[in-house]
C-alpha cells in the first residue's frame, strides 16, 4: 500500500509516512471530492438534508485553499501537512446559511507560533481572536468501524475514466475548482502509523449513497460520524492511496492520481520508492481514504481548544452572535 497526503475530496484514496513507504501529497495541485454515482460538478455543494442533515457542513470553514472544522468558541482544527495559509479563517455563507464571516487568527497564540500541533499526528489547532457562534462536538468513543461517515473538502469533479482492459476501474483526479463538497463512505478500519491512528474507508462500487473519497485539496476537512443521533467530528482528512500507473517503468511520465473502486491490473507506488502490481481479480480491490483519528487525541485537543463551562456558555454565545452581527454589517455581500 502506498498512500499519499490528500489535498482534496474525491471518489478514491491515499496516505503518508516515509517510514511506512508513504509520501506527501500536499505538493500536488488541489483537486476534488469525486463521487461514484455522478460526475456532476454541482453535486453536494450545499448543506445536506434528510439523513445527513447537520452532519458537519455547518462547522466547516475555509482556511486558505483548504478547510478546517470549528471545535470550540475560538478554535478550529485542520491538517498540518499543507502548511500555513494566511491570517484569517472564513465561515462562508455556504456553511452558515448567511453571509461570509471572517475571523482573524491569533498569531500570538502558543508563544507566537500561531497554532498548536498535536504531537505524533497531522492535526493542527488554530485560535481566532473573535468567537464562533457554535462548534462541533468531538467523537471520543472507539466504535468508528462500520459507521457511515460524512467528509468535507475542496476541489473539482472527477476526471478521465481509468480503464483496464476496456473495463472502468475509476476516475483520474482533475484540477481544483475551489468548491466545497461533502460526500459519504463507511469507516472500514483503523490504520496505525508513525503519525498516529488513521480512520480508513474504501471507495466501493457498492458503497453508501453519495459514496466518495479524497484527492489533492481535501486535506484538513472534517470527517463526521453519527453517535446516538448526534453527528460528531471523528477525523480530519489526511491522505489517499496512490500513485497509480499502467506499467512499472520509471521516468516515462505515465503515472497518475485517481479514485479507484478497483486497483486490479494497475501498479501502485512511485518512481522513487518502486511499484507494486495489483492483480486483476474477480473481486474489486478499492483504494482507500485516510483521516487523522480524533478519539485517540481528544484529551490533547481539549487541553488546547477550551470549551467554556455551562454557566459561561451563554455569555460566549451572546458575544459570538454580537460579533457576527457587527461583522455582517461591514462585510460586503457576495
C-alpha positions, 0 to 999 in steps of 0.5 A, a space after each residue: 500500500 502506498 498512500 499519499 497526503 490528500 489535498 482534496 475530496 474525491 471518489 478514491 484514496 491515499 496516505 503518508 509516512 516515509 517510514 511506512 513507504 508513504 509520501 506527501 501529497 500536499 505538493 500536488 495541485 488541489 483537486 476534488 471530492 469525486 463521487 461514484 454515482 455522478 460526475 456532476 460538478 454541482 453535486 453536494 455543494 450545499 448543506 445536506 438534508 434528510 439523513 445527513 442533515 447537520 452532519 458537519 457542513 455547518 462547522 466547516 470553514 475555509 482556511 486558505 485553499 483548504 478547510 478546517 472544522 470549528 471545535 470550540 468558541 475560538 478554535 478550529 482544527 485542520 491538517 498540518 501537512 499543507 502548511 500555513 495559509 494566511 491570517 484569517 479563517 472564513 465561515 462562508 455563507 455556504 456553511 452558515 446559511 448567511 453571509 461570509 464571516 471572517 475571523 482573524 487568527 491569533 498569531 500570538 497564540 502558543 508563544 507566537 507560533 500561531 497554532 498548536 500541533 498535536 504531537 505524533 499526528 497531522 492535526 493542527 489547532 488554530 485560535 481566532 481572536 473573535 468567537 464562533 457562534 457554535 462548534 462541533 462536538 468531538 467523537 471520543 468513543 472507539 466504535 468508528 468501524 462500520 459507521 457511515 461517515 460524512 467528509 468535507 473538502 475542496 476541489 473539482 469533479 472527477 476526471 478521465 475514466 481509468 480503464 483496464 482492459 476496456 473495463 472502468 476501474 475509476 476516475 483520474 483526479 482533475 484540477 481544483 475548482 475551489 468548491 466545497 463538497 461533502 460526500 459519504 463512505 463507511 469507516 472500514 478500519 483503523 490504520 496505525 502509523 508513525 503519525 498516529 491512528 488513521 480512520 480508513 474507508 474504501 471507495 466501493 462500487 457498492 458503497 453508501 449513497 453519495 459514496 466518495 473519497 479524497 484527492 489533492 485539496 481535501 486535506 484538513 476537512 472534517 470527517 463526521 460520524 453519527 453517535 446516538 443521533 448526534 453527528 460528531 467530528 471523528 477525523 480530519 482528512 489526511 491522505 489517499 492511496 496512490 500513485 497509480 500507473 499502467 506499467 512499472 517503468 520509471 521516468 516515462 511520465 505515465 503515472 497518475 492520481 485517481 479514485 479507484 473502486 478497483 486497483 486490479 491490473 494497475 501498479 501502485 507506488 512511485 518512481 522513487 520508492 518502486 511499484 507494486 502490481 495489483 492483480 486483476 481479480 474477480 473481486 474489486 480491490 478499492 483504494 482507500 481514504 485516510 483521516 487523522 483519528 480524533 478519539 485517540 487525541 481528544 484529551 490533547 485537543 481539549 487541553 488546547 481548544 477550551 470549551 467554556 463551562 455551562 454557566 459561561 456558555 451563554 455569555 460566549 454565545 451572546 458575544 459570538 452572535 454580537 460579533 457576527 452581527 457587527 461583522 455582517 454589517 461591514 462585510 460586503 455581500 457576495 
